[in-house]
């Protein structure tokens, strides 16, 4: 087994086809005023609250029942094991950056519970362990057996990289050995209705060095569209993955599948899979992604719709935004292309953060871009995939801030931090990054290698900044080429060298492609990395009546006591009269528009006050 403690979330350190290598979360301490409190709340509130939910719902008790230590019936959905595994992953990454004896003891107890539920042949699924033993592996379409093991493996890898302990990894290895024997590559096709095991198997290969797991992951991919499942688009089983070019089906399943494909490409360089990924990404980014980075427009099947089918009331499952990040991150590691970094940033701020309440204890499953005031966060769900998914992503977030390559060091997310990093040649570099983002576009870095060292520091120019960017090194201006999405600073760096960047944070009024019929003649507001919305709590006029002209001057004001501290946007707009007249009327009879003040708040913060209407896309005035 390879040395695996202190590893990154996705470990491409030995991946022959990776352009970039991530850093371990342990190497980065988040310090900024926006993200540090959220990570503390995740550690101190969200993760403990989710453990309590796993107790209340019986998800933990199911493992004790499978071990024979308690009686009674199975509780919850047949995939509830995955809730526990995602909690383990979240707790593990949290321990990696913030050691806690209390959380460590709780985690050890849960792992002991999981280990006790495993059968002697390696099989592990509490739904089938007691009274459904004869039904194992009889319904690959629905029952999520491999999906649950995928989350077990992800949890085990996180645990060993965070703590160096292998107890859960041993459980995961036995479970995967059972699957490899039951669905032997080259002999017995096998895959799951819900992908997820594929990327976990590749990470297991990276952790152990055992090529069995990479082979099994590839076999899982190639078993899709081969008559193992039901042949449906919903399961992304309608054709072999190597032939696919259209993003379709259940959004989370699809993006987990594509992330697994990307993992295999990172290790093998498989040209067919890479070409398929390029086609699929073009379809996804070209007509099936919300302005927030959310994906999966249809409530029916939690699925992707047709190209440009992006309604205001889209489903946009929180898990799908997280899966979007997983895919984009792997494509970034593969190519180094800034477009993927931008997706990670957008989806993180506007697709994932809305899924968590200010309290840290309530969650959105869906994230529509318009609501009548009825959609509220909840403490848990009968299908509880989203809450622990949010927790594990936030706990691992420090591992997404930097990458390295043979050329040098790459900043990926402008989040304030202190980091101790190692370059490809072994040189250690301490980096301190300060920033006012997402509110102010100022970024400062202090770069301190252990000894003067020549390398390139790569700094992204976010898509939202356009050409409004300045860069200085030790106070001297550095020219930035118009249209550049990245600044590459090649020099001999010495301890205490400074870099300062400024990005424009002007309000942007965004319109969708003309083929997006649902948002025709409407604008969405964005500033920096954040998408904004209008909420009823800030307006006397009904939100549905508010109109803009799209060319307004906006006043940005930071309000530290509002919604945990946000920068609001205010302008003069209009509101049409809302009356009890006929449903349809002549255009000439459209009511006059009255002047009103319009206030927008970050979309991630909506629904944290009293219920009321909300909109991201605001209609333009008709006159």
C-alpha positions as CSV (number, residue, x, y, z in Angstrom):
1,X,0.0,0.0,0.0
2,X,1.3,3.4,-0.9
3,X,1.9,6.2,1.6
4,X,-1.5,7.8,1.8
5,X,-1.8,9.9,4.9
6,X,-1.9,13.7,4.3
7,X,-3.4,13.4,0.8
8,X,-5.6,15.6,-1.3
9,X,-9.2,15.0,-2.0
10,X,-8.5,13.9,-5.6
11,X,-4.9,12.6,-5.6
12,X,-3.3,13.1,-9.1
13,X,0.2,13.2,-7.7
14,X,1.1,10.0,-9.7
15,X,-1.5,10.4,-12.5
16,X,0.4,10.3,-15.7
17,X,-2.1,12.3,-17.7
18,X,-2.9,15.1,-15.2
19,X,-1.7,18.6,-15.8
20,X,-2.3,19.6,-12.2
21,X,-1.9,18.1,-8.8
22,X,-4.1,19.3,-5.9
23,X,-2.8,19.9,-2.4
24,X,-3.9,18.3,0.9
25,X,-6.6,20.1,2.9
26,X,-4.2,19.9,5.9
27,X,-1.7,22.2,4.1
28,X,-4.2,25.1,4.0
29,X,-5.8,27.0,6.8
30,X,-8.8,29.2,5.6
31,X,-8.7,32.6,7.3
32,X,-11.0,35.0,5.5
33,X,-14.1,36.6,6.9
34,X,-16.4,35.0,4.4
35,X,-15.4,31.3,4.3
36,X,-13.7,30.7,7.7
37,X,-16.9,31.2,9.7
38,X,-18.7,28.9,7.3
39,X,-16.2,26.2,7.8
40,X,-16.3,26.6,11.6
41,X,-20.1,26.4,11.5
42,X,-19.8,23.2,9.4
43,X,-17.5,21.7,12.0
44,X,-19.2,22.9,15.1
45,X,-22.9,22.8,14.0
46,X,-23.6,21.1,10.8
47,X,-21.6,17.9,11.2
48,X,-22.8,17.3,14.8
49,X,-26.4,18.0,13.7
50,X,-26.2,15.6,10.9
51,X,-24.8,12.9,13.2
52,X,-27.9,13.4,15.4
53,X,-30.1,13.1,12.3
54,X,-28.5,9.8,11.4
55,X,-29.3,8.6,14.9
56,X,-32.9,9.9,14.8
57,X,-33.7,8.4,11.4
58,X,-32.2,5.0,12.3
59,X,-29.5,5.2,9.7
60,X,-26.9,4.4,12.4
61,X,-29.1,1.9,14.1
62,X,-29.3,-0.1,10.8
63,X,-25.6,-0.9,11.2
64,X,-26.1,-2.2,14.7
65,X,-29.1,-4.2,13.5
66,X,-27.0,-5.7,10.7
67,X,-24.3,-6.7,13.2
68,X,-26.9,-8.4,15.3
69,X,-26.6,-6.2,18.3
70,X,-30.2,-4.8,18.1
71,X,-33.4,-6.1,16.7
72,X,-36.3,-4.4,14.9
73,X,-37.0,-3.4,11.4
74,X,-34.8,-1.6,8.9
75,X,-35.3,2.2,8.9
76,X,-35.3,4.7,6.1
77,X,-34.6,4.3,2.4
78,X,-32.6,1.4,1.0
79,X,-29.7,3.7,0.3
80,X,-29.5,5.3,3.8
81,X,-26.1,3.7,4.4
82,X,-24.7,6.4,2.1
83,X,-25.9,9.1,4.5
84,X,-23.7,7.7,7.2
85,X,-20.7,7.3,4.8
86,X,-20.9,10.9,3.6
87,X,-21.1,11.9,7.3
88,X,-17.9,9.9,7.9
89,X,-16.2,11.7,5.0
90,X,-17.3,15.1,6.2
91,X,-16.1,14.4,9.7
92,X,-12.8,13.0,8.4
93,X,-11.9,16.0,6.3
94,X,-12.9,18.3,9.2
95,X,-10.5,16.4,11.5
96,X,-7.8,16.8,8.8
97,X,-7.9,20.6,9.2
98,X,-9.3,21.0,12.7
99,X,-8.4,18.2,15.1
100,X,-11.1,17.5,17.7
101,X,-11.0,14.7,20.3
102,X,-14.8,14.7,20.6
103,X,-15.4,14.4,16.9
104,X,-12.6,11.9,16.6
105,X,-14.2,9.7,19.3
106,X,-17.6,10.0,17.6
107,X,-16.1,9.1,14.3
108,X,-14.3,6.1,15.7
109,X,-17.5,4.8,17.2
110,X,-19.4,5.1,13.8
111,X,-16.6,3.3,12.0
112,X,-16.6,0.5,14.5
113,X,-20.4,0.3,13.9
114,X,-19.9,0.1,10.2
115,X,-17.2,-2.5,10.4
116,X,-19.4,-4.7,12.6
117,X,-22.1,-4.8,10.0
118,X,-19.9,-6.3,7.3
119,X,-20.5,-9.9,6.3
120,X,-17.6,-12.4,6.2
121,X,-17.6,-12.4,2.4
122,X,-17.1,-8.6,2.3
123,X,-20.7,-7.7,1.4
124,X,-22.0,-4.6,3.2
125,X,-25.4,-3.1,2.9
126,X,-27.7,-2.9,5.9
127,X,-30.9,-3.0,3.8
128,X,-30.1,-6.6,2.7
129,X,-28.1,-7.8,5.7
130,X,-30.8,-9.4,7.9
131,X,-34.0,-10.3,6.0
132,X,-33.2,-9.8,2.4
133,X,-30.1,-11.8,1.9
134,X,-31.5,-13.6,-1.1
135,X,-32.2,-10.3,-2.9
136,X,-28.6,-9.1,-3.1
137,X,-27.4,-8.0,-6.5
138,X,-30.8,-8.9,-8.0
139,X,-31.8,-5.3,-8.8
140,X,-28.8,-3.2,-10.1
141,X,-31.2,-0.7,-11.6
142,X,-32.8,0.5,-8.4
143,X,-31.3,-0.7,-5.2
144,X,-28.1,1.4,-5.1
145,X,-25.8,-1.4,-3.6
146,X,-22.7,-0.3,-5.6
147,X,-23.6,3.4,-5.1
148,X,-23.5,2.9,-1.3
149,X,-20.1,1.2,-1.5
150,X,-18.9,4.1,-3.6
151,X,-19.6,6.4,-0.7
152,X,-18.0,3.9,1.7
153,X,-14.8,4.0,-0.3
154,X,-14.8,7.8,-0.5
155,X,-15.2,7.9,3.2
156,X,-12.5,5.4,3.8
157,X,-10.0,7.3,1.5
158,X,-10.8,10.6,3.3
159,X,-10.4,8.9,6.7
160,X,-7.0,7.4,5.9
161,X,-5.7,10.6,4.3
162,X,-7.0,12.6,7.3
163,X,-5.8,10.3,10.1
164,X,-3.6,7.7,8.7
165,X,-5.8,5.0,10.2
166,X,-6.8,2.1,8.0
167,X,-9.7,0.5,9.9
168,X,-12.4,1.8,7.5
169,X,-10.1,1.3,4.5
170,X,-9.9,-2.4,5.3
171,X,-13.7,-2.5,5.3
172,X,-13.8,-0.8,1.9
173,X,-11.2,-3.1,0.4
174,X,-13.1,-6.2,1.5
175,X,-16.4,-4.7,0.0
176,X,-14.7,-3.9,-3.3
177,X,-13.0,-7.3,-3.4
178,X,-16.5,-8.8,-3.1
179,X,-17.8,-6.7,-6.0
180,X,-14.7,-7.5,-8.1
181,X,-15.3,-11.2,-7.6
182,X,-19.1,-11.0,-8.2
183,X,-18.7,-8.8,-11.3
184,X,-15.3,-9.9,-12.6
185,X,-13.9,-7.5,-15.2
186,X,-14.0,-9.1,-18.7
187,X,-16.4,-11.8,-17.5
188,X,-19.5,-10.5,-15.7
189,X,-20.8,-7.1,-16.7
190,X,-21.9,-5.1,-13.7
191,X,-22.7,-1.5,-12.9
192,X,-25.2,0.5,-10.8
193,X,-28.3,2.4,-11.6
194,X,-26.7,5.3,-9.6
195,X,-23.1,5.9,-10.5
196,X,-20.6,7.0,-7.9
197,X,-18.5,3.8,-7.4
198,X,-16.5,4.6,-10.5
199,X,-14.7,7.7,-9.2
200,X,-14.3,6.0,-5.7
201,X,-12.6,3.0,-7.3
202,X,-10.1,5.2,-9.0
203,X,-9.4,7.0,-5.8
204,X,-8.9,3.6,-4.1
205,X,-6.4,2.7,-6.9
206,X,-4.6,6.0,-6.2
207,X,-4.5,5.2,-2.5
208,X,-3.4,1.6,-2.7
209,X,-1.6,1.4,-6.0
210,X,-3.6,-1.8,-6.8
211,X,-4.5,-1.7,-10.5
212,X,-7.5,-4.0,-9.8
213,X,-9.5,-1.0,-8.8
214,X,-8.7,1.0,-11.9
215,X,-9.6,-2.0,-14.0
216,X,-12.9,-2.5,-12.2
217,X,-13.7,1.2,-12.5
218,X,-13.2,1.0,-16.3
219,X,-15.3,-2.2,-16.4
220,X,-18.1,-0.4,-14.6
221,X,-18.0,2.4,-17.2
222,X,-18.0,0.0,-20.1
223,X,-20.9,-2.1,-18.6
224,X,-23.2,0.9,-19.1
225,X,-25.3,0.8,-22.2
226,X,-24.4,-2.9,-22.5
227,X,-27.7,-4.4,-21.4
228,X,-26.9,-4.6,-17.7
229,X,-29.5,-2.0,-16.6
230,X,-32.7,-0.9,-18.3
231,X,-31.4,1.0,-21.3
232,X,-33.0,4.3,-20.1
233,X,-31.7,7.8,-20.5
234,X,-32.7,8.4,-16.9
235,X,-29.9,6.0,-15.8
236,X,-27.5,7.3,-18.6
237,X,-27.7,3.7,-19.9
238,X,-29.1,4.5,-23.4
239,X,-25.7,4.0,-25.1
240,X,-22.1,3.2,-24.2
241,X,-20.4,6.0,-22.4
242,X,-17.7,6.2,-25.1
243,X,-20.4,7.1,-27.7
244,X,-22.3,9.7,-25.7
245,X,-22.4,13.4,-26.7
246,X,-25.7,14.6,-25.1
247,X,-26.0,15.2,-21.4
248,X,-29.3,13.6,-20.3
249,X,-31.0,11.7,-17.5
250,X,-30.8,12.2,-13.8
251,X,-28.4,15.1,-13.2
252,X,-26.5,13.8,-10.2
253,X,-26.1,10.3,-11.7
254,X,-24.9,11.7,-15.0
255,X,-22.3,14.0,-13.5
256,X,-21.0,11.4,-11.1
257,X,-20.6,9.1,-14.1
258,X,-18.8,11.7,-16.1
259,X,-16.5,12.5,-13.1
260,X,-15.7,8.8,-13.0
261,X,-14.9,8.9,-16.7
262,X,-12.6,11.9,-16.0
263,X,-10.8,10.0,-13.3
264,X,-10.1,7.1,-15.6
265,X,-8.8,9.4,-18.3
266,X,-6.5,11.1,-15.7
267,X,-4.9,7.7,-15.1
268,X,-5.0,6.0,-18.5
269,X,-5.3,8.8,-21.1
270,X,-8.1,6.9,-22.7
271,X,-8.7,8.9,-25.9
272,X,-12.3,7.7,-26.5
273,X,-13.4,8.6,-23.0
274,X,-11.7,12.0,-23.2
275,X,-13.3,12.8,-26.5
276,X,-16.7,11.8,-25.0
277,X,-16.1,14.1,-22.1
278,X,-15.3,17.0,-24.4
279,X,-18.5,16.5,-26.2
280,X,-20.6,16.1,-23.1
281,X,-19.0,19.2,-21.5
282,X,-19.8,21.3,-24.6
283,X,-23.4,20.2,-24.3
284,X,-23.6,20.8,-20.6
285,X,-21.9,24.3,-20.6
286,X,-23.5,25.4,-23.9
287,X,-27.1,25.0,-23.0
288,X,-27.9,23.1,-19.8
289,X,-26.3,25.1,-17.0
290,X,-28.2,27.7,-14.9
291,X,-26.6,31.1,-14.3
292,X,-25.9,29.9,-10.7
293,X,-24.0,26.9,-11.9
294,X,-26.9,24.7,-11.0
295,X,-27.9,21.9,-13.3
296,X,-30.8,19.5,-13.8
297,X,-33.7,21.6,-14.9
298,X,-36.6,19.1,-14.7
299,X,-38.4,18.2,-11.6
300,X,-39.6,15.1,-13.4
301,X,-36.7,12.7,-12.8
302,X,-34.4,15.3,-11.3
303,X,-33.1,15.4,-14.8
304,X,-31.5,17.4,-17.5
305,X,-33.8,18.9,-20.0
306,X,-33.3,19.8,-23.7
307,X,-30.7,22.3,-24.7
308,X,-31.8,25.8,-23.4
309,X,-34.5,24.3,-21.2
310,X,-33.6,26.5,-18.2
311,X,-36.8,27.6,-16.6
312,X,-37.0,30.0,-13.6
313,X,-38.4,27.2,-11.5
314,X,-35.8,24.7,-12.5
315,X,-35.0,21.8,-10.1
316,X,-31.3,22.4,-9.7
317,X,-30.6,19.9,-7.0
318,X,-27.9,20.8,-4.5
319,X,-26.2,17.4,-5.1
320,X,-26.1,18.2,-8.8
321,X,-24.2,21.4,-8.2
322,X,-21.8,19.5,-6.1
323,X,-21.4,16.9,-8.8
324,X,-20.9,19.7,-11.3
325,X,-17.9,20.8,-9.1
326,X,-16.6,17.3,-9.0
327,X,-16.6,17.0,-12.7
328,X,-15.2,20.5,-13.4
329,X,-12.4,20.0,-10.8
330,X,-11.3,16.7,-12.5
331,X,-11.3,18.4,-15.9
332,X,-9.3,21.2,-14.5
333,X,-6.7,18.8,-13.2
334,X,-6.6,17.1,-16.6
335,X,-6.2,20.2,-18.7
336,X,-5.4,23.2,-16.5
337,X,-8.0,25.2,-18.5
338,X,-9.4,28.2,-16.6
339,X,-13.0,27.6,-17.8
340,X,-13.3,24.7,-15.4
341,X,-12.0,26.7,-12.5
342,X,-14.7,29.3,-13.2
343,X,-17.4,26.6,-13.0
344,X,-16.1,25.5,-9.6
345,X,-16.2,29.0,-8.3
346,X,-19.6,29.8,-9.7
347,X,-21.2,26.5,-8.6
348,X,-19.7,26.8,-5.1
349,X,-20.9,30.3,-4.4
350,X,-24.3,30.1,-6.1
351,X,-25.2,26.4,-6.6
352,X,-24.0,24.9,-3.3
353,X,-24.1,27.7,-0.7
354,X,-27.8,28.3,-1.1
355,X,-28.4,24.7,0.0
356,X,-27.3,25.6,3.6
357,X,-29.1,27.9,6.0
358,X,-27.4,30.6,8.0
359,X,-27.9,28.4,11.1
360,X,-26.1,25.5,9.5
361,X,-28.9,23.1,10.3
362,X,-31.4,23.4,7.5
363,X,-31.0,22.6,3.8
364,X,-32.4,23.0,0.3
365,X,-32.8,20.0,-1.9
366,X,-33.9,22.0,-4.9
367,X,-32.7,25.5,-5.8
368,X,-35.2,27.2,-8.2
369,X,-34.4,30.7,-9.5
370,X,-37.9,32.0,-8.7
371,X,-40.3,31.1,-5.9
372,X,-43.6,32.3,-4.6
373,X,-42.5,32.1,-1.0
374,X,-43.3,28.5,-0.3
375,X,-39.9,26.9,-0.7
376,X,-38.0,26.7,2.6
377,X,-35.0,24.8,3.9
378,X,-35.6,21.7,6.0
379,X,-33.5,20.0,8.7
380,X,-33.5,16.7,6.9
381,X,-35.2,14.7,4.1
382,X,-36.4,11.2,3.7
383,X,-33.9,11.1,0.8
384,X,-31.1,12.9,2.7
385,X,-28.4,12.9,0.0
386,X,-27.9,16.7,-0.1
387,X,-27.2,17.7,3.6
388,X,-24.1,15.4,4.1
389,X,-23.0,16.1,0.6
390,X,-22.8,19.8,1.5
391,X,-20.9,19.0,4.7
392,X,-18.3,16.9,3.0
393,X,-17.6,19.4,0.3
394,X,-17.2,22.3,2.8
395,X,-15.0,20.2,5.1
396,X,-12.7,19.4,2.2
397,X,-12.8,23.0,0.7
398,X,-9.2,23.9,1.7
399,X,-8.0,21.2,-0.7
400,X,-9.5,23.1,-3.6
401,X,-7.6,26.4,-3.2
402,X,-4.3,25.5,-4.9
403,X,-2.8,23.1,-7.3
404,X,0.8,22.4,-8.4
405,X,2.5,21.3,-11.6
406,X,6.0,20.9,-12.9
407,X,6.0,24.6,-13.8
408,X,5.1,25.9,-10.4
409,X,2.1,26.9,-8.1
410,X,-1.4,27.6,-9.2
411,X,-3.9,29.6,-7.2
412,X,-7.4,28.3,-8.0
413,X,-9.8,29.9,-5.6
414,X,-9.3,33.4,-4.1
415,X,-10.2,32.5,-0.6
416,X,-8.1,34.0,2.3
417,X,-5.7,31.4,3.7
418,X,-2.3,30.5,5.0
419,X,-0.7,27.6,3.3
420,X,2.5,25.5,3.5
421,X,2.9,23.9,0.1
422,X,5.5,21.7,-1.6
423,X,6.4,22.3,-5.3
424,X,7.2,19.5,-7.7
425,X,11.0,19.8,-7.0
426,X,10.4,19.5,-3.3
427,X,10.8,23.2,-2.5
428,X,8.5,24.3,0.4
429,X,6.6,27.5,0.0
430,X,4.6,29.4,2.5
431,X,1.7,31.4,1.0
432,X,-0.5,33.9,2.7
433,X,-3.5,35.1,0.7
434,X,-5.8,37.9,1.8
435,X,-8.9,39.0,0.0
436,X,-12.0,41.1,0.3
437,X,-13.9,38.7,-2.0
438,X,-16.7,38.1,-2.7
439,X,-17.5,41.7,-1.7
440,X,-14.3,43.6,-2.8
441,X,-12.0,42.7,-5.7
442,X,-8.7,43.1,-3.9
443,X,-6.4,40.1,-3.4
444,X,-2.9,40.1,-1.8
445,X,-0.4,37.3,-1.7
446,X,2.9,37.0,0.3
447,X,5.0,34.2,-1.2
448,X,7.9,32.8,0.9
449,X,9.8,29.9,-0.4
450,X,12.3,28.2,2.0
451,X,15.1,29.4,-0.2
452,X,15.1,31.6,-3.3
453,X,13.5,29.5,-6.1
454,X,12.5,30.0,-9.7
455,X,9.0,28.9,-10.5
456,X,5.8,30.2,-12.1
457,X,3.0,31.5,-10.0
458,X,-0.3,31.1,-12.0
459,X,-3.1,33.4,-11.0
460,X,-6.5,33.0,-12.5
461,X,-8.4,36.0,-14.0
462,X,-12.0,35.0,-13.2
463,X,-14.5,35.2,-16.1
464,X,-16.6,37.7,-14.1
465,X,-13.7,40.2,-14.0
466,X,-13.3,40.6,-17.7
467,X,-10.3,42.8,-18.5
468,X,-10.7,44.9,-15.4
469,X,-7.7,43.5,-13.6
470,X,-4.4,44.9,-12.4
471,X,-1.4,43.0,-11.0
472,X,1.7,44.2,-9.2
473,X,4.8,42.2,-7.9
474,X,6.6,43.9,-5.0
475,X,4.8,47.1,-6.0
476,X,5.8,47.1,-9.7
477,X,3.0,46.8,-12.2
478,X,2.8,43.7,-14.4
479,X,1.1,44.0,-17.8
480,X,-2.0,41.9,-18.3
481,X,-2.9,40.9,-21.8
482,X,-6.5,41.8,-22.7
483,X,-8.7,38.8,-22.8
484,X,-6.2,36.8,-20.7
485,X,-7.8,34.3,-18.3
486,X,-4.6,33.7,-16.4
487,X,-1.5,35.6,-15.3
488,X,1.7,33.6,-15.2
489,X,4.5,35.1,-13.1
490,X,7.8,33.4,-13.8
491,X,10.6,34.7,-11.6
492,X,12.9,33.8,-8.8
493,X,10.8,34.1,-5.7
494,X,12.3,35.0,-2.3
495,X,10.7,35.1,1.2
496,X,8.3,38.0,1.6
497,X,7.7,38.7,-2.1
498,X,4.3,40.2,-2.5
499,X,1.7,40.1,-5.3
500,X,-1.4,42.3,-5.4
501,X,-4.3,42.0,-7.7
502,X,-7.5,44.0,-8.2
503,X,-10.5,42.8,-10.1
504,X,-13.4,45.0,-11.1
505,X,-16.6,44.2,-9.3
506,X,-19.1,46.2,-11.3
507,X,-22.7,45.0,-11.3
508,X,-23.3,42.9,-14.4
509,X,-26.8,42.6,-15.9
510,X,-26.8,39.2,-17.6
511,X,-29.2,38.0,-20.3
512,X,-29.6,34.4,-21.3
513,X,-29.2,33.1,-24.8
514,X,-32.2,34.0,-27.0
515,X,-33.2,30.3,-27.1
516,X,-33.8,30.3,-23.4
517,X,-37.4,31.2,-23.7
518,X,-38.2,31.1,-20.0
519,X,-36.0,34.2,-19.3
520,X,-36.6,36.1,-22.5
521,X,-36.6,39.9,-21.8
522,X,-35.3,39.5,-18.3
523,X,-31.9,40.1,-16.7
524,X,-30.0,38.5,-13.8
525,X,-27.7,40.5,-11.6
526,X,-24.2,39.4,-10.7
527,X,-21.3,41.1,-8.9
528,X,-18.0,39.4,-8.5
529,X,-18.5,35.7,-8.2
530,X,-22.0,36.1,-6.8
531,X,-25.4,35.9,-8.5
532,X,-28.1,38.1,-6.9
533,X,-31.9,38.0,-6.5
534,X,-34.7,40.2,-5.3
535,X,-36.7,39.1,-2.3
536,X,-40.1,40.3,-1.0
537,X,-38.6,41.1,2.4
538,X,-36.9,44.2,0.8
539,X,-39.9,45.5,-1.1
540,X,-43.4,46.9,-0.6
541,X,-44.3,46.2,-4.2
542,X,-44.8,42.5,-5.2
543,X,-41.6,41.1,-6.5
544,X,-43.6,39.9,-9.6
545,X,-44.3,43.5,-10.4
546,X,-40.7,44.8,-10.3
547,X,-39.2,45.9,-13.6
548,X,-35.7,47.0,-14.7
549,X,-34.3,48.7,-17.8
550,X,-31.0,46.7,-17.7
551,X,-28.9,49.9,-17.8
552,X,-29.3,51.1,-14.3
553,X,-26.6,52.4,-12.1
554,X,-26.4,50.2,-9.0
555,X,-25.2,51.3,-5.5
556,X,-23.3,48.5,-3.7
557,X,-23.4,48.8,0.1
558,X,-22.0,46.3,2.6
559,X,-24.4,45.6,5.4
560,X,-22.6,43.6,8.1
561,X,-25.8,43.0,10.1
562,X,-28.0,41.7,7.3
563,X,-28.0,38.0,6.5
564,X,-24.7,37.4,8.2
565,X,-23.1,40.3,6.4
566,X,-23.8,40.9,2.7
567,X,-23.3,43.6,0.1
568,X,-26.7,44.7,-1.2
569,X,-27.3,46.3,-4.6
570,X,-29.8,49.1,-4.8
571,X,-31.2,51.1,-7.8
572,X,-34.3,52.9,-9.0
573,X,-36.7,50.6,-10.9
574,X,-40.3,50.5,-11.6
575,X,-43.3,48.3,-10.6
576,X,-46.4,47.6,-12.7
577,X,-49.7,47.8,-11.1
578,X,-51.0,44.5,-9.9
579,X,-54.8,44.4,-10.1
580,X,-57.7,42.0,-10.2
581,X,-58.4,42.5,-13.8
582,X,-58.7,39.9,-16.6
583,X,-56.0,37.3,-16.9
584,X,-55.3,38.4,-20.5
585,X,-55.6,41.9,-21.8
586,X,-54.6,44.0,-24.8
587,X,-51.0,45.1,-24.9
588,X,-52.2,48.7,-25.0
589,X,-53.9,48.2,-21.6
590,X,-50.7,47.3,-19.8
591,X,-50.7,49.3,-16.5
592,X,-48.4,52.2,-16.0
593,X,-45.2,51.6,-14.1
594,X,-44.5,53.4,-10.9
595,X,-41.0,54.3,-9.6
596,X,-39.7,52.1,-6.8
597,X,-36.5,51.3,-5.1
598,X,-35.1,47.9,-6.0
599,X,-32.8,46.0,-3.7
600,X,-30.9,42.8,-4.6
601,X,-29.2,40.4,-2.2
602,X,-26.9,37.4,-2.9
603,X,-28.9,34.4,-4.1
604,X,-27.1,32.1,-1.6
605,X,-28.7,34.1,1.2
606,X,-32.3,34.0,0.1
607,X,-35.1,32.4,2.3
608,X,-33.3,33.2,5.5
609,X,-35.9,35.7,6.5
610,X,-39.7,35.7,6.4
611,X,-41.2,33.7,3.5
612,X,-41.8,35.8,0.4
613,X,-41.5,35.8,-3.3
614,X,-38.0,35.6,-4.9
615,X,-36.6,36.1,-8.4
616,X,-33.2,35.9,-10.0
617,X,-34.3,36.9,-13.5
618,X,-36.1,40.2,-13.4
619,X,-38.3,41.4,-16.2
620,X,-37.4,44.4,-18.2
621,X,-39.7,47.3,-18.4
622,X,-42.0,47.3,-21.4
623,X,-41.9,51.0,-22.1
